[in-house]
Structure formats: C-alpha cells, structure tokens
C-alpha cells in the first residue's frame, strides 16, 4: 500500500512537459555477475533507454562494478558508468556501502553511494 502511495505521489510531480504530461519510456537492461575469490564480486550492466512514448533512442549506459563483502550484512563497492546519449557522452565514478537483512520472505536493503 505504501508503494502505491509513493508511486502516485511521485507521478503527480513527474510531468514531462505541459503539452505531453505522460511519457511512456522503455529501459531495457541486461547484466553479468561473477563471483570472484575471497569475497570479491564483479558486475557489468548495460541499459538502453527509449523516450517519447518509446519512439526515440535516448542513450546507452555501460556500468561495471567491483564489490567486496565484509560479512553477510555489509558490502563495499566501486563503480563506473559510461553514458552514450543523444545529448553527448559522459562518465561518472562512484563508491559506497550497502547492507541487507533477510526477514522471513522479505529482503530489506539500504545502499548509500557517492558519485
């Protein structure tokens, strides 16, 4: 119920422009995750984004990430992102911590990141 409320609240402020208040977007993504020795993990993700009711290519994003798991609750990571968009190319680096806790059928997580 709370997720529905948050979604409706965010939608009320997510207007693309006054002429077209709704923009159907498609974000397609895939990724590969490798478990490395000694609690290390490597991930690489690719994402393609289409905007303007999914009719216009907006960009492609490549994101590798390296993580180290301290224990079953705490993990540190460093990542990098290459963005190739119609507005130009960009790069950004980030690092942070994430934690997770499994409660019966629920998996709760918290992630903080600096870029």
C-alpha positions as CSV (number, residue, x, y, z in Angstrom):
1,X,0.0,0.0,0.0
2,X,2.8,2.4,0.8
3,X,4.5,1.7,-2.6
4,X,1.2,2.6,-4.4
5,X,1.0,5.9,-2.4
6,X,4.7,6.8,-3.2
7,X,4.1,5.9,-6.9
8,X,1.0,8.1,-7.1
9,X,2.7,10.9,-5.3
10,X,5.8,10.8,-7.5
11,X,3.6,10.6,-10.6
12,X,1.9,13.8,-9.7
13,X,5.3,15.7,-9.9
14,X,6.8,13.7,-12.8
15,X,5.2,15.6,-15.7
16,X,7.4,15.6,-18.7
17,X,6.1,18.9,-20.1
18,X,2.8,20.7,-20.4
19,X,2.0,19.6,-23.9
20,X,2.6,15.9,-23.1
21,X,2.1,15.2,-19.4
22,X,2.7,11.5,-19.9
23,X,5.8,9.9,-21.5
24,X,5.9,6.2,-21.8
25,X,9.6,5.2,-21.6
26,X,11.3,1.8,-22.1
27,X,14.5,1.0,-20.2
28,X,15.9,-2.4,-21.3
29,X,18.9,-3.8,-19.4
30,X,21.0,-6.9,-19.0
31,X,23.9,-7.7,-16.8
32,X,26.5,-10.3,-15.8
33,X,27.6,-11.0,-12.3
34,X,30.8,-13.0,-11.5
35,X,31.7,-14.3,-8.0
36,X,35.4,-13.9,-7.6
37,X,37.6,-15.5,-4.9
38,X,38.0,-14.1,-1.4
39,X,34.6,-12.4,-1.1
40,X,35.0,-10.2,-4.3
41,X,32.3,-9.8,-6.9
42,X,32.4,-8.2,-10.4
43,X,29.3,-7.0,-12.2
44,X,28.7,-5.3,-15.6
45,X,25.4,-3.9,-16.7
46,X,24.1,-2.5,-20.0
47,X,21.0,-0.4,-20.3
48,X,19.3,1.1,-23.4
49,X,16.7,3.9,-22.9
50,X,13.9,4.9,-25.3
51,X,11.7,8.0,-24.6
52,X,8.9,10.0,-26.2
53,X,6.4,7.1,-25.9
54,X,9.3,4.6,-26.5
55,X,9.8,6.0,-30.1
56,X,13.1,7.9,-29.6
57,X,16.5,6.5,-28.6
58,X,17.9,8.4,-25.6
59,X,21.1,6.6,-24.8
60,X,23.1,3.5,-23.8
61,X,24.8,3.0,-20.5
62,X,27.6,0.6,-19.5
63,X,28.3,0.2,-15.8
64,X,31.0,-2.1,-14.3
65,X,31.1,-2.6,-10.6
66,X,33.6,-4.3,-8.2
67,X,32.3,-5.3,-4.7
68,X,33.8,-6.7,-1.5
69,X,31.6,-8.5,1.0
70,X,32.8,-7.9,4.6
71,X,30.2,-10.3,6.1
72,X,26.6,-11.4,5.2
73,X,25.3,-7.9,6.1
74,X,27.8,-5.4,4.8
75,X,29.3,-4.8,1.3
76,X,31.5,-2.1,-0.2
77,X,31.5,-1.3,-3.9
78,X,33.1,0.9,-6.5
79,X,31.5,1.5,-9.9
80,X,31.9,3.5,-13.1
81,X,29.4,4.4,-15.8
82,X,29.8,5.3,-19.4
83,X,26.8,7.1,-20.9
84,X,26.4,7.5,-24.6
85,X,23.3,9.7,-25.1
86,X,21.8,11.9,-27.8
87,X,22.9,14.9,-25.6
88,X,26.5,13.8,-25.5
89,X,28.7,11.3,-23.7
90,X,29.5,11.3,-20.1
91,X,31.3,9.3,-17.4
92,X,31.0,9.0,-13.7
93,X,32.6,7.1,-10.9
94,X,31.0,6.1,-7.6
95,X,31.7,4.2,-4.4
96,X,29.6,3.3,-1.4
97,X,28.3,0.8,1.1
98,X,25.2,-1.4,1.1
99,X,23.6,-3.6,3.7
100,X,20.9,-6.2,3.5
101,X,18.8,-8.1,6.0
102,X,16.6,-11.1,5.3
103,X,13.4,-11.3,7.3
104,X,11.5,-14.5,6.5
105,X,10.2,-13.9,2.9
106,X,11.4,-10.3,2.8
107,X,14.9,-9.0,1.9
108,X,15.4,-5.4,3.1
109,X,18.3,-3.4,1.8
110,X,19.9,0.0,2.2
111,X,22.5,1.5,-0.2
112,X,24.4,4.7,0.1
113,X,26.6,6.0,-2.8
114,X,28.9,9.0,-3.5
115,X,29.5,9.9,-7.1
